[in-house]
Amino acid sequence: MKEQLISVIIADRPYRLSVASEEEEQTLRKASQVINKNLQEYADNYAFRDKQDLLAMVILQFGVELLKMEKAYQYQEPLKEKLLNIDKLINDYLEKD
């Protein structure tokens, strides 16, 4: 698929984006749906002056989630290395027999 332009709507505003694949297009469309859903949840539950307030809260929410995932990943990487070492030791042992 060659690059094509798509349009997504976030906070009632259209944004034209260039995508290189169907997978990228699906990801962008899904992301815009998640953002709009979160915006609506904040609008329904909190007082706000304008959509910028809602967008700021959604961005903050995503930032917190990203930092939590990065922290969890930091703990997984050393574990992955240890498991790979154990796997190698087991394979080396089994190959000797």
FIBA-218718 format. One record per residue (C-alpha): residue in one letter; y, x, z. Coordinates in nm, 2 decimals. Example, Ala and Ser with C-alpha at 12.3 -4.5 7.8 and 13.67 -1.06 7.14 Angstrom:
2
@code = A&north = -0.45&east = 1.23&up = 0.78
@code = S&north = -0.11&east = 1.37&up = 0.71
REM end
This chain:
97
@code = M&north = 0.00&east = 0.00&up = 0.00
@code = K&north = 0.33&east = 0.15&up = -0.10
@code = E&north = 0.63&east = 0.11&up = 0.13
@code = Q&north = 0.77&east = -0.24&up = 0.15
@code = L&north = 1.04&east = -0.42&up = 0.33
@code = I&north = 0.96&east = -0.68&up = 0.59
@code = S&north = 1.18&east = -0.89&up = 0.81
@code = V&north = 1.12&east = -0.96&up = 1.18
@code = I&north = 1.33&east = -1.17&up = 1.41
@code = I&north = 1.41&east = -1.05&up = 1.76
@code = A&north = 1.64&east = -1.25&up = 1.99
@code = D&north = 1.72&east = -1.48&up = 1.70
@code = R&north = 1.84&east = -1.19&up = 1.48
@code = P&north = 1.66&east = -1.08&up = 1.17
@code = Y&north = 1.58&east = -0.71&up = 1.12
@code = R&north = 1.47&east = -0.56&up = 0.79
@code = L&north = 1.22&east = -0.28&up = 0.83
@code = S&north = 1.03&east = -0.06&up = 0.59
@code = V&north = 0.65&east = -0.04&up = 0.65
@code = A&north = 0.40&east = 0.19&up = 0.49
@code = S&north = 0.08&east = -0.01&up = 0.56
@code = E&north = -0.05&east = -0.35&up = 0.65
@code = E&north = -0.16&east = -0.22&up = 0.99
@code = E&north = 0.20&east = -0.10&up = 1.06
@code = E&north = 0.33&east = -0.44&up = 0.94
@code = Q&north = 0.09&east = -0.63&up = 1.17
@code = T&north = 0.19&east = -0.40&up = 1.46
@code = L&north = 0.56&east = -0.46&up = 1.41
@code = R&north = 0.51&east = -0.84&up = 1.38
@code = K&north = 0.30&east = -0.85&up = 1.69
@code = A&north = 0.55&east = -0.64&up = 1.88
@code = S&north = 0.83&east = -0.87&up = 1.78
@code = Q&north = 0.63&east = -1.17&up = 1.90
@code = V&north = 0.56&east = -1.00&up = 2.24
@code = I&north = 0.93&east = -0.92&up = 2.27
@code = N&north = 1.04&east = -1.27&up = 2.19
@code = K&north = 0.78&east = -1.42&up = 2.43
@code = N&north = 0.91&east = -1.20&up = 2.71
@code = L&north = 1.27&east = -1.28&up = 2.63
@code = Q&north = 1.19&east = -1.65&up = 2.65
@code = E&north = 1.01&east = -1.60&up = 2.99
@code = Y&north = 1.31&east = -1.42&up = 3.13
@code = A&north = 1.54&east = -1.69&up = 2.98
@code = D&north = 1.33&east = -1.96&up = 3.15
@code = N&north = 1.32&east = -1.80&up = 3.49
@code = Y&north = 1.65&east = -1.61&up = 3.54
@code = A&north = 2.02&east = -1.67&up = 3.51
@code = F&north = 2.18&east = -1.46&up = 3.23
@code = R&north = 2.52&east = -1.43&up = 3.06
@code = D&north = 2.39&east = -1.34&up = 2.72
@code = K&north = 2.09&east = -1.22&up = 2.53
@code = Q&north = 2.18&east = -0.86&up = 2.60
@code = D&north = 2.10&east = -0.92&up = 2.96
@code = L&north = 1.76&east = -1.05&up = 2.86
@code = L&north = 1.70&east = -0.76&up = 2.62
@code = A&north = 1.78&east = -0.51&up = 2.89
@code = M&north = 1.53&east = -0.67&up = 3.12
@code = V&north = 1.26&east = -0.67&up = 2.85
@code = I&north = 1.33&east = -0.31&up = 2.77
@code = L&north = 1.31&east = -0.22&up = 3.14
@code = Q&north = 0.98&east = -0.40&up = 3.17
@code = F&north = 0.83&east = -0.21&up = 2.87
@code = G&north = 0.97&east = 0.12&up = 3.01
@code = V&north = 0.79&east = 0.06&up = 3.34
@code = E&north = 0.47&east = -0.03&up = 3.17
@code = L&north = 0.49&east = 0.28&up = 2.95
@code = L&north = 0.55&east = 0.51&up = 3.25
@code = K&north = 0.25&east = 0.35&up = 3.43
@code = M&north = 0.03&east = 0.41&up = 3.13
@code = E&north = 0.15&east = 0.77&up = 3.09
@code = K&north = 0.07&east = 0.83&up = 3.46
@code = A&north = -0.28&east = 0.68&up = 3.43
@code = Y&north = -0.34&east = 0.90&up = 3.12
@code = Q&north = -0.24&east = 1.21&up = 3.31
@code = Y&north = -0.53&east = 1.14&up = 3.55
@code = Q&north = -0.78&east = 1.07&up = 3.27
@code = E&north = -0.72&east = 1.39&up = 3.07
@code = P&north = -0.86&east = 1.63&up = 3.34
@code = L&north = -1.15&east = 1.39&up = 3.39
@code = K&north = -1.23&east = 1.39&up = 3.02
@code = E&north = -1.23&east = 1.77&up = 3.02
@code = K&north = -1.47&east = 1.78&up = 3.31
@code = L&north = -1.70&east = 1.53&up = 3.15
@code = L&north = -1.70&east = 1.73&up = 2.82
@code = N&north = -1.79&east = 2.04&up = 3.02
@code = I&north = -2.08&east = 1.86&up = 3.20
@code = D&north = -2.20&east = 1.73&up = 2.87
@code = K&north = -2.20&east = 2.08&up = 2.72
@code = L&north = -2.39&east = 2.22&up = 3.02
@code = I&north = -2.65&east = 1.94&up = 2.99
@code = N&north = -2.69&east = 2.00&up = 2.62
@code = D&north = -2.71&east = 2.38&up = 2.66
@code = Y&north = -2.98&east = 2.33&up = 2.93
@code = L&north = -3.18&east = 2.08&up = 2.71
@code = E&north = -3.16&east = 2.32&up = 2.41
@code = K&north = -3.32&east = 2.60&up = 2.62
@code = D&north = -3.64&east = 2.40&up = 2.67
REM end
